[in-house]
Amino acid sequence: MPSDDPKMVWALSAFREDDSLHSEHPISMDQLVRLREVITPDRNDPWYVHSYPVPLDVWPKVDEILHCGPPDPNLEYFVDGRASGD
C-alpha cells in the first residue's frame, strides 16, 4: 500500500502479555519519517505495513518524536501501518 493512500494509518501499538491490544497511539506521516532513524523498516517495506518491535532502549527517542509518555514495562510495543476501516 503506498504512503499516499488516504486510508493508510500508522500507530504505536501496545500489547499485553496475552497478545491482546492494550492501546494505540496514532503516528502522523511526518512522525513516521522521523521514526525511520530509530526503528528501521525492511527495505521492501518503507511504510511499515508489517509490525516492527520498539525496544525499550530506544524509547527516549520514540517519545521525543511521538510524545507518547513513558512505556509500561508490562507491555510490548510495535510500530505498524495498515488500511483504516473508514
C-alpha positions as CSV (number, residue, x, y, z in Angstrom):
1,M,0.0,0.0,0.0
2,P,1.5,3.3,-1.0
3,S,2.1,6.1,1.6
4,D,-0.2,8.5,-0.2
5,D,-3.2,6.1,0.1
6,P,-5.8,8.2,2.1
7,K,-6.8,5.1,4.0
8,M,-3.3,4.4,5.3
9,V,-2.8,4.9,9.1
10,W,0.1,4.2,11.4
11,A,0.2,3.6,15.1
12,L,2.4,2.7,18.0
13,S,0.5,-0.3,19.4
14,A,0.9,-1.7,22.9
15,F,0.1,-5.3,23.5
16,R,-0.4,-7.3,26.8
17,E,1.3,-10.5,27.5
18,D,-1.6,-12.5,26.1
19,D,-1.2,-10.6,22.8
20,S,-4.4,-8.6,23.2
21,L,-4.3,-5.0,22.2
22,H,-3.9,-2.6,25.1
23,S,-3.7,0.8,23.3
24,E,-2.7,2.6,20.1
25,H,-1.0,6.0,19.7
26,P,-1.6,7.5,16.2
27,I,1.5,8.3,14.2
28,S,1.5,11.1,11.5
29,M,3.3,10.8,8.2
30,D,5.9,13.4,9.5
31,Q,6.5,11.4,12.7
32,L,6.8,8.2,10.7
33,V,9.5,9.7,8.6
34,R,11.4,10.7,11.7
35,L,10.9,7.3,13.3
36,R,12.9,5.7,10.5
37,E,16.0,7.0,12.1
38,V,15.2,5.0,15.3
39,I,13.2,1.9,14.1
40,T,14.4,1.0,10.6
41,P,11.8,-0.9,8.4
42,D,12.8,-3.5,5.9
43,R,14.0,-2.1,2.6
44,N,10.9,-3.6,0.8
45,D,8.5,-2.2,3.5
46,P,9.3,1.6,3.7
47,W,5.8,2.3,5.0
48,Y,5.7,-0.1,8.0
49,V,3.0,-2.3,6.6
50,H,4.5,-5.0,8.8
51,S,4.8,-4.6,12.5
52,Y,8.2,-3.6,13.9
53,P,9.1,-4.0,17.6
54,V,10.0,-1.0,19.6
55,P,12.9,-1.9,22.0
56,L,12.7,0.0,25.4
57,D,16.3,1.2,25.0
58,V,15.2,3.5,22.1
59,W,12.1,4.7,23.9
60,P,13.5,8.2,24.8
61,K,13.9,8.9,21.1
62,V,10.5,7.4,20.3
63,D,8.9,9.6,23.0
64,E,10.8,12.7,21.6
65,I,9.1,12.0,18.2
66,L,5.7,10.8,19.3
67,H,5.2,12.5,22.7
68,C,3.7,9.2,23.9
69,G,5.0,9.3,27.5
70,P,6.8,6.6,29.4
71,P,6.4,2.9,28.4
72,D,4.7,0.4,30.6
73,P,7.3,-2.4,31.1
74,N,4.5,-5.0,31.2
75,L,3.6,-4.2,27.5
76,E,5.2,-4.9,24.2
77,Y,5.2,-2.0,21.7
78,F,5.2,-2.1,17.9
79,V,5.0,0.4,15.0
80,D,2.8,-0.6,12.2
81,G,0.8,0.7,9.2
82,R,-2.5,-0.6,7.8
83,A,-5.5,0.5,5.8
84,S,-8.1,2.2,8.1
85,G,-11.5,0.8,8.3
86,D,-13.1,4.2,7.3
